[in-house]
């Protein structure tokens, strides 16, 4: 690891008071050594990772980390602030800060080295030596493993009479899986914490860390002999069905780091009570992501968002290909013959037809993917087959987007019901492969074809007809509602609902659905553009970090990435969110009033040639941006934040220069 950290990457007197400032200070050292090529881009990736889950750990440790295309080689920087910095750990601020930077394509060897560091952070001798270090070069050597930390003194032995050792009891056996979104640090720290707790408690534990460097599967014999299972994860456990039928504790990865002894006690209690999991994949990562006692409303939202999240890439790819086909070949390109039968290499119309037809095929997956992954969110992999079947039936009977929602929920519920049935051990092996897909697909097919499908198809037709006839005041009111939804949570669930509503209309486009798509995208562009404008007009109301974020927000807003406003909303939600909603409502209303249309589901100003009434569309966006910017300036001015100094470095102001993903992903 000596090539990953040097004395130049060690700051024993880190002068930072926030996690954002600490990350920037350490990242600047990486830039100076040529290991990071774009400081702001790298910090945006760090902030995006931090937004997924705080990186503070018990024991005064902060480990901000990410994989980024702006990193040239795996690099580790270390900082030791005097007063400690809040990284979200339950026990308070961190005084040992490790910034881990891995290239987007980091090889397994380097990631394995980083995982070794993560495990060493669980060693109290190692962290004590870091707190006592006075020389950067010696600190770098200690972190790289070239120098061992001084060992704690052995307790003095006491003379006792020799007694024959008692017979060793059969140990309680546990297998565990750990994983985190990045797969670099928390994954291996949780594994180390569980192993240490197992040694202290006399529990025989074997851990399978599922990190970015890949993973080595536990021996099936070890799993079979285990008395219990612990899942400490924030991403889906791979091949989860291997552990079915055993007492299981399922928690987030940080619980594995912070309270491993409690998890061991909990799984021991479950084993004593005879509690076991149902066969193969009863719970899904989406279903289990919340805390205990989570209501069905919250679970329903997560299930629906699971489907929408998987659907969005098909929307982006298919919709933009269709839009490009229209842009190159004109609006009659949908009448072109199949390119498989007629294609002229030198004819632009043939290329436009190719783009249109490929995009159309990608778009045809929207409803099946939506239904399939709603079912996956409810019942894990066994839900995929009936979900996709139900989604395809929804297309066949013209039930559309609403039919896909219903099919996904029916499929997931059916699989969950089947999984609750106790079956003989001999049949468990074929349940996920044969029995569950067979029965659930038959049930979903019956319900969709003969019971709920037709009424939903009628409702879908009524909705389509209503959108086709939208005009005047009704259209404006709908634009206001959609604008408010797009700007309320800046890429959150309500934003996704509005976006999914618009995209669903593109599956069978008409004049009304194209207006809805235009209004939704326009409103979603307003919040980051408004914050960017406000930082230019009245920069004194914003601290230095917010002004830097404002520069990026111009590009993010223009690209329809609503999350560009998140850093501002996180720092000052009571002023920023109402201002953003007001501007979004104005833009949505004006877009509908101006009868602007849009055939592309994404792209911001970069798909302007595909927008109907583009000049009026820009006016609508500018008007909403001006309203939001004026309101946020007015509200901040009334709050007495005139010079920005009072909030310089305020926590959460850099809670993320927005993640570089579409607002609806």
Secondary structure, DSSP 8 states (H G I E B T S, - for coil): -TTT--GGGEEEEE--SSHHHHHHHHHHHHHHTTSBS-HHHHHHHHHHHHHHS--EETTTEE--EEEETTBSS-EEEEEEESS-B--S-TT--BSEEEEEEEETT--HHHHHHHHHHHHHTT-HHHHHHHHH---HHHHHHHHHTSS------------------------EEEEEEEE-SSSSSHHHHHHHHHHHHHHHHTEEEEEEE-BTTB-----HHHHHH-SEEEEEESS--TTGGGGTTS-EEEE-HHHHHH-HHHHHHHHHHHHHHT----SS--S-HHHHSS-TT--HHHHHHHHHHHHHHHHHHHHHHHHHHHHHHHHHH-TTGGGS--TTT---TT-HHHHHHHHHHHHHHHHTTHHHHHHHHHHHHHHTTHHHHHHHHHHHHHHHTT-HHHHHHHHHHHHHHHHHHHHTS---GGGHHHIIIIIHHHHHHHHHHHIIIIISHHHHHHHHHHHHHHHHT--HHHHHHHHHHHHHHHHHSSSSHHHHHHHHHHHHHHTT--HHHHHHHHHHHHHHHHHHHHHHHHHHHTGGGS-HHHHHHHHHHHHHHHTT-GGGGHHHHHH-HHHHHHHHHHHHHHHHHHHHHTT-EE--SS-GGGGGGGEETHHHHHHHHHHHHHHHHHHHHHHHHHTT--SSGGGTT-TTTTS-S--SS-TT-
